[in-house]
Amino acid sequence: MDFKKIIQFLSDLNKNNNKDWFQSNKASYQYAKDEFEQFIDILIPLLKEVDEDIDVESSKECIFRIFRDVRFSKNKSPYKTNFGALIAKGGRKSKHAGYYLHIEPNKSFIGGGIYMPPSEILIAIRTHIYENIKDFNAIIHKKSFKKYFPEIYGEKLITAPKGFPKDFKYIELLKHKHYAVTYDVKDSFWLSPDLFEKIIYVFHEQYKFNHFLNQAIK
């Protein structure tokens, strides 16, 4: 995979986030996009060996569009400055916990879980954690897991979520609005000769976290 060209295109796009530049550099975009798709196509079967619940067959089921929806955003830049893909049961639109890859110059990361779950799934996850707190703590406090994912990503409620006792010893774990984890990587990570082995190793450490979350989702 030509990750140098991918990173270079995204870096140039960040400096020229407008339709005229994008149209003039459409060939560079298509090349970078094709390289990213090839990368995800190779990764999918490798990840299925870690998580047998993954049912996607193609990168096209996993990769997010580069075109931004600016209708309700103050940021009117027409394009994302990253390539992202979610490999999960059901693909990028899945309600299940999955494995996410994000390539963006100086802001890349891998990880996953569940980001912005709808209320019914969020309640189900919190309930599952509350009823199986020992198992959840064992997963998130495992030394090899914390090496890559020291904390759960994103915003939290200020007070205890409705329906759960405020005096629950681990109430902080129920306040999360997302149950996602991220492992930041440098641009040079994508140039590693053993890139796939490194990614699979990290996702192997993440597997039990995802599996626990998916047990809560029907």
Secondary structure, 3 states (H helix, E strand, C coil): CCHHHHHHHHHHHHHCCCHHHHHHCHHHHHHHHHHHHHHHHHHHHHHHCCCCCCCCCCHHHCECCCECCCCCCCCCCCECCCEEEEECCCHHHCCCCEEEEEECCCCCEEEEEECCCCHHHHHHHHHHHHHCHHHHHHHHCCHHHHCCCCCCECCECCCCCCCCCCCCCCHHHHCECCEEEEEECCHHHHHCCCHHHHHHHHHHHHHHHHHHHHHCCC
